[in-house]
Amino acid sequence: MGGLFGSEGGPDRVRQLMAVYQDALRTAPDTGAGPPRRAALMTAGYCHEDPQVVAQRGTELIGWYLEQQRERARLVWRDYDPTTVPPDYQGYYARDQRLASGPHLGEPTPQEVRERGTSFCVGTPEECIRFLEMYAALGIEEVFMLCAIGPAQHQEVLHTLRLFGEQVIPHFQAKAHRAVVAQAPA
């Protein structure tokens, strides 16, 4: 049984959900069948080596993504009679109604979300590495990056993928290699 977590709630939310997942793993029977148990993160991704480009374009992409989340919440419950929402879904309904009616005063702007750097993998290669390391420390083992989101241009997506291939992934490969070497018998 694998766990897939969304990054938009930030590391505190992923930590809470990871605890639920780990507890479920402890109590689930281990039949030995099936794929290994893994924890994965889904996140919007954009990488550029120029911090000014990240500040402008990364903020635009985060803004688009957040607005799409609001639109999804509007559409999911459109034409739904609130008196017929099942009790198990009342919390989801309330959350989505608040989300759909936003943004609200006091909520972080897309720029603030980007600058915080904890909800989406958007930044320079170094910032993307920090983001991924933060979630790896929570037990995340795999990441699904949504790079072709909304207004992202084909060349921007390719640029993100190239930077990940040239700088981000090699960082983690080298780190894994160092860990293997450190554990090898002397």
C-alpha positions in Angstrom: 0.0 0.0 0.0 1.6 3.2 -1.1 0.9 6.8 0.1 0.5 9.7 -2.3 0.6 13.2 -0.6 0.0 16.6 -2.2 2.5 19.3 -1.3 0.1 22.3 -1.4 -0.7 21.9 2.3 3.0 22.2 3.1 5.3 20.0 5.2 3.2 20.1 8.4 0.2 18.7 6.6 2.3 16.0 4.9 3.8 15.2 8.3 0.3 14.7 9.7 -0.8 12.5 6.8 2.5 10.6 6.8 1.7 9.7 10.5 -1.7 8.3 9.5 0.0 6.4 6.6 2.7 4.9 8.9 0.1 3.9 11.4 -1.9 2.2 8.7 1.2 0.3 7.6 1.9 -0.8 11.2 -1.6 -2.3 11.6 -2.0 -3.7 8.1 -1.3 -7.4 7.5 1.9 -7.9 5.5 1.2 -10.6 3.0 4.5 -10.1 1.2 2.7 -9.7 -2.1 2.6 -6.6 -4.2 4.9 -3.7 -4.7 7.0 -2.3 -1.9 5.3 0.3 0.3 6.4 3.7 -0.8 5.5 7.3 0.1 5.3 9.7 -2.8 4.7 13.5 -3.1 2.8 15.2 -5.9 3.7 18.8 -6.5 3.7 21.6 -9.1 7.2 22.0 -10.5 9.1 24.8 -12.2 12.8 25.3 -12.2 15.0 28.1 -13.6 18.5 29.1 -12.8 17.7 32.8 -12.8 16.1 33.8 -9.5 14.3 36.8 -11.2 12.7 34.5 -13.7 11.6 32.2 -10.9 10.2 35.2 -9.0 8.1 36.3 -11.9 7.2 33.2 -13.8 7.1 30.9 -10.8 4.7 33.2 -9.0 2.5 33.3 -12.1 2.4 29.5 -12.3 1.6 29.1 -8.6 -1.2 31.7 -9.0 -2.7 29.8 -11.8 -2.5 26.5 -9.9 -4.1 28.0 -6.8 -6.9 29.5 -8.9 -7.5 26.1 -10.5 -7.8 24.5 -7.1 -10.5 27.1 -6.3 -12.2 26.4 -9.6 -12.1 22.7 -9.0 -13.8 23.2 -5.6 -16.5 25.4 -7.3 -17.2 22.7 -10.0 -17.2 19.7 -7.7 -20.1 20.9 -5.6 -21.9 22.9 -8.3 -25.6 22.1 -8.4 -25.2 19.9 -5.3 -27.8 20.3 -2.6 -25.9 21.0 0.6 -28.6 19.3 2.7 -27.8 16.0 1.0 -24.0 16.0 1.6 -23.3 12.7 3.4 -22.0 13.2 7.0 -18.6 11.7 6.0 -18.2 14.4 3.4 -19.3 17.5 5.5 -15.7 18.4 6.2 -14.7 18.2 2.5 -17.8 20.2 1.6 -17.0 23.0 4.1 -13.3 23.1 3.1 -14.2 23.3 -0.6 -16.8 25.9 0.0 -14.3 28.1 1.7 -11.7 27.4 -1.0 -14.2 28.2 -3.7 -15.1 31.5 -2.2 -11.5 32.7 -1.8 -9.0 34.1 -1.8 -9.7 35.4 1.6 -8.1 38.3 3.5 -5.0 37.1 5.3 -4.3 34.1 3.0 -0.8 34.1 1.4 -0.5 35.5 -2.1 1.0 33.4 -4.8 4.2 35.4 -4.3 4.2 34.7 -0.6 3.6 31.0 -1.3 6.5 30.9 -3.7 8.8 32.8 -1.4 8.0 30.4 1.5 9.2 27.6 -0.7 7.3 24.8 1.1 4.2 24.1 -0.9 5.5 23.7 -4.5 8.8 22.7 -6.1 9.3 26.1 -7.7 12.7 27.7 -7.7 16.3 27.6 -8.8 18.0 24.2 -8.8 19.3 24.8 -5.3 15.8 25.8 -4.1 14.3 22.7 -5.7 16.9 20.6 -4.0 16.1 22.2 -0.6 12.4 21.6 -1.2 12.9 17.9 -2.1 15.3 17.4 0.9 12.7 18.9 3.2 10.1 16.3 2.1 12.6 13.4 2.0 13.3 14.1 5.7 9.6 13.4 6.2 9.9 10.0 4.6 8.9 10.9 1.0 10.7 8.5 -1.4 9.3 9.5 -4.8 8.1 12.8 -6.3 5.6 13.3 -9.1 6.1 16.8 -10.5 3.5 18.5 -12.5 5.6 20.6 -14.8 3.1 21.2 -17.7 0.6 23.2 -15.7 -1.7 25.8 -17.1 0.2 28.5 -18.9 3.6 26.8 -18.8 5.1 26.8 -22.2 6.6 23.7 -23.8 10.1 25.2 -23.7 9.7 26.1 -20.0 8.7 22.5 -19.2 11.7 21.2 -21.2 14.0 23.7 -19.4 12.7 22.5 -16.0 13.3 18.9 -17.0 16.8 19.7 -18.3 17.8 21.4 -15.0 16.4 18.5 -13.0 18.4 16.1 -15.2 21.6 18.1 -15.0 21.6 19.4 -11.4 18.8 18.2 -9.2 18.8 14.4 -9.8 22.6 14.2 -9.8 22.6 15.8 -6.4 20.4 13.0 -5.0 22.3 10.3 -6.9 25.5 11.5 -5.4 23.9 11.7 -1.9 22.6 8.1 -2.3 26.1 6.9 -3.4 27.7 8.6 -0.4 25.3 6.8 1.9 26.0 3.4 0.3 29.8 4.0 0.6 29.4 5.1 4.2 27.5 1.9 5.1 29.9 -0.4 3.3 32.1 -2.6 5.5 35.6 -1.3 5.9 
